[in-house]
Amino acid sequence: MGKLILVFLFITNSFALIPENFFQDDLTIIESIVLKKKVEYFDLGPLYKGDQFHYYARDPENRISNEFPIPKYFYNKVHFWFNIYTLYDSNYAVLHDKVNMSIIYDVLDYTSLANSGLNRHTKFALQSKLTLNKVKELKKVFKNLGANKNLGLQEQNILKALKSSRVQIPKGKNKRKQFFKKLANNLRAQTGQKDNIQRGLSNIQPFEKSMDKYFNKFKLPKELKAIPFLESSFNTKARSKVDAVGTWQFMKYIGSHYMPINRYVDGRMNPLLSTISALHLLKQNKQILKSWDLAVTAYNSGPKHYIRAKRKLKKKNADLEYILKNYKHPHIGFASKNFYTEFLALVYSLAYRENFFDKPSGDPHDRVKIFVTKCTQSPDWYFRNVKKIDPETRLINLHFKRRKLKSRLRKGQIIFADVDLNPKKYYELPDKYITKKYPKNWSKLVSRMKCGK
């Protein structure tokens, strides 16, 4: 009775703390009360209902550069991630094999939890715990299959999933046991991302036309815009556990090589400034590694492991597929192995976005220009004066730290504007410097310029 009262108190008070043993002891009660019913195992028949990957993988309208085909080696993984981005929102968890991603064991539906009225932090904690419970449950099922006993409904569902993926179960007691033990170790849960990508499409609206301009200046394919969706779902406020910041998720050490990062500004928080910095980095990766599959993957994990792999394999033109097949290194783990396939999935999803996502509202900034200040001034002074003619000026200047807006900053600060600024106070950056110099060096252009009145 005490436990039941605790559960009801938890549900009525969404902001209550969540003790670990609460979930362990009362998971069944939570499922029955919060979810109204227990999360059921899906019939794998309608698992990919609405799946359109094979059609769009052919790029039927030639919207995608021929630099980004889907190689046969990566096809199944790209298929998996494509569905994660276009079919399943964050109210679903897909249980799958992390090596052979064509093996889907189950899809857990938490829409009833999403509609329960609990706050988002509580719902996230509950969904995570319930999914972990299902993973533990499936691992017991794998153990039963390895011992060839207790072949109930769940065991039959696993066998059905393996059969549909054309996976052969080895004969012999020991081989069978090791086979299912390996499958248990490869079991992974992936939360759907469709709603996050939808929000990202709204977030990119004010910046996309300017970003396209920068891609043209760098002569780089626009498909690379998929990277900030992969890194952060284009969340301008994103901050990871390891302190990667902004839409492009730059670490401070790497970001400081390209853009200003100090106590007053953080270029990583500005989607336009970080885009320019990312294009410098990606262009360098391509020059070093020679192929886009490696250049894109190196954005996530750095180029050194792939340079080392080429040297060890004695193959200068080795691509990502060749390296993954022939080179093993602990730093090339699940995230690195899947980064390019996730990227390709987003490239094709975004190229045909109108077929999967709602059209975002809002108007883009059509003619954003870049200026460098010639005078000492506070960002707050600038925003107050320009806001009358450009109400959204703050949105395209997110690199200024909010708590430092009233600080007087010396000249050399970067300003993005939709309007023409006084040339006596602001130096308009010529387009040639966007690709020629890193943003952190733009301040040097005004070092000898005088502030006018």
VEXGUBA-90622 format. One record per residue (C-alpha): z, y, x. Coordinates in nm, 2 decimals, always signed. Example, Ala and Ser with C-alpha at 12.3 -4.5 7.8 and 13.67 -1.06 7.14 Angstrom:
+--------+--------+--------+
|     pz |     py |     px |
+--------+--------+--------+
|  +0.78 |  -0.45 |  +1.23 |
|  +0.71 |  -0.11 |  +1.37 |
+--------+--------+--------+
END
This chain:
+--------+--------+--------+
|     pz |     py |     px |
+--------+--------+--------+
|  +0.00 |  +0.00 |  +0.00 |
|  +0.08 |  +0.23 |  +0.29 |
|  -0.26 |  +0.19 |  +0.44 |
|  -0.43 |  +0.25 |  +0.11 |
|  -0.24 |  +0.58 |  +0.07 |
|  -0.34 |  +0.68 |  +0.42 |
|  -0.71 |  +0.62 |  +0.34 |
|  -0.69 |  +0.84 |  +0.03 |
|  -0.51 |  +1.12 |  +0.22 |
|  -0.79 |  +1.10 |  +0.49 |
|  -1.06 |  +1.13 |  +0.23 |
|  -0.91 |  +1.43 |  +0.05 |
|  -0.83 |  +1.61 |  +0.38 |
|  -1.16 |  +1.62 |  +0.57 |
|  -1.01 |  +1.80 |  +0.86 |
|  -0.74 |  +1.54 |  +0.93 |
|  -0.73 |  +1.39 |  +1.28 |
|  -0.88 |  +1.04 |  +1.31 |
|  -0.66 |  +0.79 |  +1.50 |
|  -0.84 |  +0.51 |  +1.67 |
|  -0.65 |  +0.22 |  +1.51 |
|  -0.71 |  +0.37 |  +1.16 |
|  -1.07 |  +0.26 |  +1.18 |
|  -0.99 |  -0.08 |  +1.33 |
|  -0.74 |  -0.17 |  +1.06 |
|  -0.90 |  -0.01 |  +0.76 |
|  -1.27 |  -0.04 |  +0.81 |
|  -1.32 |  -0.26 |  +0.50 |
|  -1.13 |  -0.02 |  +0.28 |
|  -1.34 |  +0.28 |  +0.42 |
|  -1.66 |  +0.09 |  +0.35 |
|  -1.56 |  +0.02 |  -0.01 |
|  -1.42 |  +0.37 |  -0.09 |
|  -1.63 |  +0.61 |  +0.11 |
|  -1.96 |  +0.42 |  +0.10 |
|  -1.89 |  +0.29 |  -0.25 |
|  -2.04 |  -0.04 |  -0.14 |
|  -2.06 |  -0.24 |  +0.18 |
|  -2.36 |  -0.16 |  +0.40 |
|  -2.60 |  -0.44 |  +0.32 |
|  -2.83 |  -0.62 |  +0.55 |
|  -3.19 |  -0.53 |  +0.48 |
|  -3.46 |  -0.77 |  +0.39 |
|  -3.69 |  -0.72 |  +0.70 |
|  -4.00 |  -0.73 |  +0.48 |
|  -3.99 |  -0.35 |  +0.38 |
|  -3.84 |  -0.25 |  +0.71 |
|  -4.14 |  -0.04 |  +0.81 |
|  -4.25 |  +0.07 |  +0.47 |
|  -4.44 |  +0.39 |  +0.52 |
|  -4.51 |  +0.31 |  +0.89 |
|  -4.83 |  +0.49 |  +0.99 |
|  -4.81 |  +0.46 |  +1.36 |
|  -5.11 |  +0.24 |  +1.42 |
|  -5.33 |  +0.49 |  +1.24 |
|  -5.21 |  +0.80 |  +1.42 |
|  -5.19 |  +0.62 |  +1.76 |
|  -5.57 |  +0.63 |  +1.75 |
|  -5.56 |  +1.01 |  +1.72 |
|  -5.81 |  +1.01 |  +1.43 |
|  -5.87 |  +1.39 |  +1.45 |
|  -5.88 |  +1.42 |  +1.83 |
|  -5.58 |  +1.66 |  +1.84 |
|  -5.43 |  +1.52 |  +2.15 |
|  -5.55 |  +1.57 |  +2.51 |
|  -5.71 |  +1.27 |  +2.67 |
|  -5.44 |  +1.30 |  +2.94 |
|  -5.19 |  +1.14 |  +2.70 |
|  -5.32 |  +0.81 |  +2.56 |
|  -5.08 |  +0.53 |  +2.47 |
|  -5.11 |  +0.26 |  +2.73 |
|  -5.09 |  -0.10 |  +2.60 |
|  -4.78 |  -0.16 |  +2.82 |
|  -4.59 |  +0.11 |  +2.63 |
|  -4.74 |  +0.06 |  +2.29 |
|  -4.44 |  -0.13 |  +2.12 |
|  -4.19 |  +0.12 |  +2.26 |
|  -4.39 |  +0.42 |  +2.15 |
|  -4.42 |  +0.25 |  +1.80 |
|  -4.04 |  +0.22 |  +1.78 |
|  -3.97 |  +0.58 |  +1.88 |
|  -4.25 |  +0.71 |  +1.65 |
|  -4.06 |  +0.55 |  +1.36 |
|  -3.73 |  +0.69 |  +1.47 |
|  -3.88 |  +1.04 |  +1.47 |
|  -4.09 |  +1.01 |  +1.15 |
|  -3.93 |  +0.75 |  +0.92 |
|  -3.55 |  +0.75 |  +0.98 |
|  -3.32 |  +1.05 |  +0.95 |
|  -2.97 |  +1.06 |  +1.10 |
|  -2.83 |  +0.87 |  +0.79 |
|  -2.99 |  +0.55 |  +0.93 |
|  -2.90 |  +0.34 |  +1.23 |
|  -3.16 |  +0.09 |  +1.36 |
|  -3.03 |  -0.22 |  +1.53 |
|  -3.28 |  -0.34 |  +1.79 |
|  -3.34 |  -0.51 |  +2.12 |
|  -3.34 |  -0.25 |  +2.40 |
|  -3.59 |  -0.44 |  +2.61 |
|  -3.83 |  -0.58 |  +2.36 |
|  -3.83 |  -0.29 |  +2.11 |
|  -4.05 |  -0.47 |  +1.86 |
|  -3.75 |  -0.68 |  +1.77 |
|  -3.57 |  -0.50 |  +1.48 |
|  -3.26 |  -0.68 |  +1.35 |
|  -3.15 |  -0.45 |  +1.08 |
|  -3.15 |  -0.09 |  +0.95 |
|  -2.81 |  +0.04 |  +0.83 |
|  -2.83 |  +0.29 |  +0.55 |
|  -2.55 |  +0.56 |  +0.54 |
|  -2.70 |  +0.79 |  +0.27 |
|  -2.40 |  +0.73 |  +0.04 |
|  -2.17 |  +0.83 |  +0.32 |
|  -2.38 |  +1.15 |  +0.38 |
|  -2.34 |  +1.23 |  +0.01 |
|  -1.96 |  +1.16 |  +0.00 |
|  -1.84 |  +1.52 |  +0.04 |
|  -1.66 |  +1.46 |  +0.37 |
|  -1.72 |  +1.72 |  +0.64 |
|  -1.99 |  +1.64 |  +0.90 |
|  -1.75 |  +1.56 |  +1.19 |
|  -1.57 |  +1.30 |  +0.97 |
|  -1.90 |  +1.15 |  +0.85 |
|  -2.02 |  +1.13 |  +1.21 |
|  -1.70 |  +0.95 |  +1.32 |
|  -1.72 |  +0.71 |  +1.03 |
|  -2.08 |  +0.63 |  +1.08 |
|  -2.03 |  +0.57 |  +1.45 |
|  -1.74 |  +0.33 |  +1.38 |
|  -1.92 |  +0.15 |  +1.10 |
|  -2.22 |  +0.10 |  +1.32 |
|  -2.01 |  -0.03 |  +1.61 |
|  -1.85 |  -0.27 |  +1.37 |
|  -2.20 |  -0.40 |  +1.27 |
|  -2.30 |  -0.44 |  +1.64 |
|  -1.98 |  -0.65 |  +1.70 |
|  -2.06 |  -0.85 |  +1.39 |
|  -2.41 |  -0.93 |  +1.51 |
|  -2.29 |  -1.03 |  +1.85 |
|  -2.08 |  -1.30 |  +1.69 |
|  -2.40 |  -1.41 |  +1.50 |
|  -2.58 |  -1.44 |  +1.84 |
|  -2.30 |  -1.65 |  +1.97 |
|  -2.33 |  -1.88 |  +1.66 |
|  -2.70 |  -1.91 |  +1.72 |
|  -2.65 |  -1.99 |  +2.09 |
|  -2.42 |  -2.28 |  +1.98 |
|  -2.66 |  -2.37 |  +1.70 |
|  -2.39 |  -2.36 |  +1.43 |
|  -2.29 |  -2.17 |  +1.12 |
|  -2.65 |  -2.08 |  +1.04 |
|  -2.58 |  -1.86 |  +0.74 |
|  -2.77 |  -1.56 |  +0.60 |
|  -2.71 |  -1.33 |  +0.89 |
|  -2.82 |  -1.60 |  +1.14 |
|  -3.13 |  -1.66 |  +0.93 |
|  -3.21 |  -1.29 |  +0.94 |
|  -3.19 |  -1.29 |  +1.32 |
|  -3.43 |  -1.59 |  +1.34 |
|  -3.66 |  -1.41 |  +1.10 |
|  -3.67 |  -1.10 |  +1.31 |
|  -3.74 |  -1.30 |  +1.62 |
|  -4.02 |  -1.49 |  +1.45 |
|  -4.18 |  -1.17 |  +1.32 |
|  -4.18 |  -1.04 |  +1.68 |
|  -4.33 |  -1.37 |  +1.80 |
|  -4.03 |  -1.45 |  +2.03 |
|  -4.00 |  -1.81 |  +2.12 |
|  -3.65 |  -1.97 |  +2.13 |
|  -3.62 |  -2.20 |  +2.43 |
|  -3.53 |  -2.56 |  +2.38 |
|  -3.23 |  -2.72 |  +2.54 |
|  -2.86 |  -2.64 |  +2.48 |
|  -2.80 |  -2.44 |  +2.80 |
|  -3.13 |  -2.24 |  +2.78 |
|  -3.06 |  -2.16 |  +2.41 |
|  -2.71 |  -2.04 |  +2.49 |
|  -2.83 |  -1.81 |  +2.77 |
|  -3.12 |  -1.69 |  +2.56 |
|  -2.89 |  -1.57 |  +2.28 |
|  -2.63 |  -1.43 |  +2.52 |
|  -2.90 |  -1.22 |  +2.67 |
|  -3.01 |  -1.10 |  +2.33 |
|  -2.65 |  -1.00 |  +2.25 |
|  -2.63 |  -0.80 |  +2.57 |
|  -2.96 |  -0.62 |  +2.48 |
|  -2.84 |  -0.53 |  +2.13 |
|  -2.85 |  -0.16 |  +2.07 |
|  -2.81 |  +0.09 |  +1.78 |
|  -3.04 |  +0.39 |  +1.75 |
|  -2.97 |  +0.67 |  +1.50 |
|  -3.27 |  +0.82 |  +1.32 |
|  -3.39 |  +1.16 |  +1.43 |
|  -3.63 |  +1.28 |  +1.16 |
|  -3.40 |  +1.55 |  +1.02 |
|  -3.32 |  +1.68 |  +1.37 |
|  -3.70 |  +1.71 |  +1.45 |
|  -3.74 |  +1.89 |  +1.12 |
|  -3.48 |  +2.15 |  +1.22 |
|  -3.64 |  +2.18 |  +1.56 |
|  -3.97 |  +2.27 |  +1.39 |
|  -3.79 |  +2.56 |  +1.22 |
|  -3.62 |  +2.66 |  +1.54 |
|  -3.94 |  +2.68 |  +1.74 |
|  -4.12 |  +2.90 |  +1.48 |
|  -4.03 |  +3.24 |  +1.64 |
|  -4.13 |  +3.12 |  +1.99 |
|  -4.42 |  +2.88 |  +1.96 |
|  -4.71 |  +3.13 |  +1.98 |
|  -4.56 |  +3.28 |  +2.30 |
|  -4.50 |  +2.94 |  +2.44 |
|  -4.86 |  +2.85 |  +2.38 |
|  -4.96 |  +3.16 |  +2.57 |
|  -4.75 |  +3.05 |  +2.87 |
|  -4.90 |  +2.70 |  +2.86 |
|  -5.24 |  +2.86 |  +2.88 |
|  -5.14 |  +3.08 |  +3.17 |
|  -5.01 |  +2.78 |  +3.36 |
|  -5.32 |  +2.57 |  +3.26 |
|  -5.09 |  +2.29 |  +3.14 |
|  -5.13 |  +2.07 |  +2.83 |
|  -4.95 |  +2.19 |  +2.52 |
|  -4.84 |  +1.84 |  +2.46 |
|  -4.56 |  +1.91 |  +2.70 |
|  -4.39 |  +2.11 |  +2.42 |
|  -4.27 |  +1.76 |  +2.31 |
|  -4.02 |  +1.77 |  +2.60 |
|  -3.77 |  +2.02 |  +2.44 |
|  -3.79 |  +1.83 |  +2.12 |
|  -3.70 |  +1.51 |  +2.31 |
|  -3.43 |  +1.69 |  +2.51 |
|  -3.26 |  +1.88 |  +2.24 |
|  -3.46 |  +1.86 |  +1.91 |
|  -3.53 |  +2.22 |  +2.00 |
|  -3.18 |  +2.33 |  +1.94 |
|  -3.13 |  +2.67 |  +2.10 |
|  -2.75 |  +2.62 |  +2.12 |
|  -2.76 |  +2.27 |  +2.26 |
|  -2.51 |  +2.18 |  +2.53 |
|  -2.48 |  +1.82 |  +2.66 |
|  -2.17 |  +1.64 |  +2.78 |
|  -2.28 |  +1.70 |  +3.14 |
|  -2.34 |  +2.07 |  +3.07 |
|  -2.72 |  +2.07 |  +3.04 |
|  -2.79 |  +2.38 |  +2.83 |
|  -3.06 |  +2.51 |  +2.59 |
|  -3.38 |  +2.37 |  +2.44 |
|  -3.51 |  +2.24 |  +2.77 |
|  -3.16 |  +2.11 |  +2.87 |
|  -3.15 |  +2.25 |  +3.23 |
|  -2.86 |  +2.16 |  +3.44 |
|  -2.71 |  +2.47 |  +3.60 |
|  -2.80 |  +2.37 |  +3.96 |
|  -3.16 |  +2.31 |  +3.88 |
|  -3.20 |  +2.60 |  +3.64 |
|  -3.06 |  +2.84 |  +3.90 |
|  -3.36 |  +2.77 |  +4.12 |
|  -3.59 |  +2.91 |  +3.86 |
|  -3.41 |  +3.17 |  +3.63 |
|  -3.12 |  +3.40 |  +3.64 |
|  -2.79 |  +3.23 |  +3.57 |
|  -2.47 |  +3.43 |  +3.63 |
|  -2.16 |  +3.57 |  +3.45 |
|  -2.37 |  +3.80 |  +3.23 |
|  -2.69 |  +3.60 |  +3.16 |
|  -2.79 |  +3.24 |  +3.13 |
|  -3.17 |  +3.20 |  +3.12 |
|  -3.13 |  +2.84 |  +2.99 |
|  -3.03 |  +2.98 |  +2.65 |
|  -3.35 |  +3.16 |  +2.60 |
|  -3.63 |  +2.93 |  +2.48 |
|  -3.90 |  +3.16 |  +2.63 |
|  -3.74 |  +3.21 |  +2.97 |
|  -3.65 |  +2.84 |  +3.00 |
|  -4.01 |  +2.74 |  +2.89 |
|  -4.15 |  +2.94 |  +3.18 |
|  -3.90 |  +2.78 |  +3.42 |
|  -3.98 |  +2.43 |  +3.28 |
|  -4.35 |  +2.49 |  +3.33 |
|  -4.30 |  +2.58 |  +3.70 |
|  -4.09 |  +2.26 |  +3.74 |
|  -4.34 |  +2.04 |  +3.55 |
|  -4.64 |  +2.18 |  +3.75 |
|  -4.45 |  +2.10 |  +4.07 |
|  -4.37 |  +1.75 |  +3.95 |
|  -4.74 |  +1.69 |  +3.87 |
|  -4.85 |  +1.81 |  +4.21 |
|  -4.60 |  +1.58 |  +4.38 |
|  -4.63 |  +1.27 |  +4.17 |
|  -5.00 |  +1.30 |  +4.07 |
|  -4.98 |  +1.16 |  +3.72 |
|  -4.83 |  +1.30 |  +3.40 |
|  -4.64 |  +0.98 |  +3.31 |
|  -4.43 |  +1.02 |  +3.63 |
|  -4.42 |  +1.40 |  +3.61 |
|  -4.28 |  +1.39 |  +3.26 |
|  -4.03 |  +1.11 |  +3.34 |
|  -3.92 |  +1.30 |  +3.65 |
|  -3.82 |  +1.60 |  +3.43 |
|  -3.54 |  +1.37 |  +3.30 |
|  -3.43 |  +1.19 |  +3.62 |
|  -3.58 |  +1.39 |  +3.91 |
|  -3.88 |  +1.30 |  +4.13 |
|  -3.70 |  +1.14 |  +4.43 |
|  -3.67 |  +0.79 |  +4.29 |
|  -4.04 |  +0.77 |  +4.21 |
|  -4.14 |  +0.92 |  +4.54 |
|  -3.92 |  +0.65 |  +4.71 |
|  -4.07 |  +0.38 |  +4.48 |
|  -4.42 |  +0.47 |  +4.58 |
|  -4.33 |  +0.46 |  +4.95 |
|  -4.15 |  +0.12 |  +4.91 |
|  -4.43 |  -0.03 |  +4.71 |
|  -4.69 |  +0.12 |  +4.96 |
|  -4.90 |  +0.24 |  +4.67 |
|  -4.97 |  +0.62 |  +4.66 |
|  -5.15 |  +0.61 |  +4.33 |
|  -4.88 |  +0.40 |  +4.16 |
|  -4.82 |  +0.51 |  +3.80 |
|  -4.51 |  +0.47 |  +3.58 |
|  -4.62 |  +0.12 |  +3.45 |
|  -4.67 |  -0.01 |  +3.80 |
|  -4.33 |  +0.12 |  +3.92 |
|  -4.14 |  -0.02 |  +3.62 |
|  -4.30 |  -0.36 |  +3.67 |
|  -4.24 |  -0.38 |  +4.05 |
|  -3.95 |  -0.15 |  +4.14 |
|  -3.58 |  -0.20 |  +4.04 |
|  -3.32 |  +0.07 |  +4.10 |
|  -2.99 |  +0.13 |  +3.92 |
|  -3.08 |  +0.49 |  +3.86 |
|  -3.39 |  +0.39 |  +3.66 |
|  -3.20 |  +0.28 |  +3.35 |
|  -3.26 |  +0.28 |  +2.98 |
|  -3.30 |  +0.65 |  +2.95 |
|  -3.55 |  +0.68 |  +3.23 |
|  -3.75 |  +0.38 |  +3.12 |
|  -3.78 |  +0.52 |  +2.77 |
|  -3.82 |  +0.89 |  +2.84 |
|  -4.20 |  +0.88 |  +2.86 |
|  -4.24 |  +0.65 |  +2.56 |
|  -4.02 |  +0.88 |  +2.35 |
|  -4.23 |  +1.17 |  +2.48 |
|  -4.55 |  +1.01 |  +2.37 |
|  -4.40 |  +0.93 |  +2.03 |
|  -4.32 |  +1.29 |  +1.98 |
|  -4.66 |  +1.41 |  +2.11 |
|  -4.83 |  +1.21 |  +1.83 |
|  -4.56 |  +1.30 |  +1.57 |
|  -4.59 |  +1.67 |  +1.64 |
|  -4.97 |  +1.67 |  +1.66 |
|  -4.98 |  +1.54 |  +1.30 |
|  -4.66 |  +1.71 |  +1.20 |
|  -4.78 |  +1.82 |  +0.85 |
|  -4.80 |  +1.45 |  +0.75 |
|  -4.43 |  +1.38 |  +0.84 |
|  -4.24 |  +1.70 |  +0.82 |
|  -4.20 |  +1.99 |  +0.57 |
|  -4.37 |  +2.31 |  +0.67 |
|  -4.10 |  +2.53 |  +0.83 |
|  -4.03 |  +2.88 |  +0.69 |
|  -4.03 |  +3.20 |  +0.89 |
|  -4.29 |  +3.39 |  +1.08 |
|  -4.36 |  +3.36 |  +1.46 |
|  -4.34 |  +3.65 |  +1.70 |
|  -4.70 |  +3.72 |  +1.77 |
|  -4.71 |  +3.94 |  +2.07 |
|  -4.39 |  +3.90 |  +2.28 |
|  -4.41 |  +4.09 |  +2.60 |
|  -4.19 |  +4.06 |  +2.91 |
|  -4.02 |  +4.36 |  +3.06 |
|  -3.79 |  +4.42 |  +3.36 |
|  -3.53 |  +4.70 |  +3.33 |
|  -3.56 |  +4.99 |  +3.58 |
|  -3.23 |  +5.14 |  +3.48 |
|  -2.86 |  +5.04 |  +3.47 |
|  -2.78 |  +4.98 |  +3.10 |
|  -2.59 |  +4.75 |  +2.86 |
|  -2.78 |  +4.49 |  +2.65 |
|  -2.59 |  +4.62 |  +2.35 |
|  -2.74 |  +4.96 |  +2.40 |
|  -3.09 |  +4.81 |  +2.42 |
|  -3.04 |  +4.60 |  +2.10 |
|  -2.90 |  +4.89 |  +1.90 |
|  -3.19 |  +5.11 |  +1.99 |
|  -3.47 |  +4.86 |  +1.95 |
|  -3.33 |  +4.68 |  +1.64 |
|  -3.46 |  +4.96 |  +1.41 |
|  -3.82 |  +4.87 |  +1.49 |
|  -3.77 |  +4.50 |  +1.58 |
|  -3.49 |  +4.35 |  +1.37 |
|  -3.51 |  +4.01 |  +1.55 |
|  -3.50 |  +4.14 |  +1.90 |
|  -3.17 |  +3.96 |  +1.97 |
|  -3.33 |  +3.62 |  +1.88 |
|  -3.59 |  +3.64 |  +2.16 |
|  -3.32 |  +3.76 |  +2.41 |
|  -3.07 |  +3.48 |  +2.38 |
|  -3.01 |  +3.47 |  +2.76 |
|  -2.77 |  +3.76 |  +2.74 |
|  -2.42 |  +3.62 |  +2.69 |
|  -2.27 |  +3.75 |  +2.37 |
|  -1.93 |  +3.84 |  +2.51 |
|  -2.10 |  +4.05 |  +2.79 |
|  -2.33 |  +4.25 |  +2.57 |
|  -2.14 |  +4.58 |  +2.63 |
|  -2.13 |  +4.53 |  +3.01 |
|  -2.35 |  +4.77 |  +3.20 |
|  -2.60 |  +4.56 |  +3.40 |
|  -2.79 |  +4.69 |  +3.70 |
|  -3.16 |  +4.71 |  +3.69 |
|  -3.38 |  +4.40 |  +3.71 |
|  -3.27 |  +4.25 |  +3.38 |
|  -3.54 |  +4.05 |  +3.19 |
|  -3.61 |  +4.18 |  +2.84 |
|  -3.85 |  +4.01 |  +2.58 |
|  -3.98 |  +4.25 |  +2.32 |
|  -4.23 |  +4.26 |  +2.03 |
|  -4.28 |  +4.63 |  +2.08 |
|  -4.39 |  +4.86 |  +2.36 |
|  -4.10 |  +4.99 |  +2.56 |
|  -4.07 |  +5.32 |  +2.75 |
|  -4.25 |  +5.26 |  +3.08 |
|  -4.01 |  +5.50 |  +3.26 |
|  -3.72 |  +5.27 |  +3.18 |
|  -3.89 |  +4.93 |  +3.16 |
|  -4.16 |  +4.76 |  +3.38 |
|  -4.40 |  +4.55 |  +3.18 |
|  -4.45 |  +4.22 |  +3.37 |
|  -4.82 |  +4.15 |  +3.44 |
|  -4.93 |  +3.81 |  +3.33 |
|  -5.01 |  +3.70 |  +3.68 |
|  -4.64 |  +3.70 |  +3.78 |
|  -4.55 |  +3.46 |  +3.50 |
|  -4.71 |  +3.17 |  +3.70 |
|  -4.69 |  +3.33 |  +4.05 |
|  -4.31 |  +3.40 |  +4.07 |
|  -4.00 |  +3.23 |  +3.93 |
|  -3.82 |  +3.44 |  +3.67 |
|  -3.52 |  +3.47 |  +3.89 |
|  -3.74 |  +3.67 |  +4.14 |
|  -3.88 |  +3.91 |  +3.88 |
|  -3.60 |  +4.16 |  +3.95 |
|  -3.74 |  +4.22 |  +4.30 |
|  -4.05 |  +4.38 |  +4.14 |
|  -3.85 |  +4.68 |  +4.03 |
|  -3.62 |  +4.71 |  +4.33 |
|  -3.79 |  +5.02 |  +4.46 |
|  -3.88 |  +5.17 |  +4.12 |
|  -3.69 |  +5.47 |  +3.99 |
|  -3.53 |  +5.50 |  +3.65 |
|  -3.70 |  +5.77 |  +3.45 |
|  -3.58 |  +5.98 |  +3.15 |
+--------+--------+--------+
END
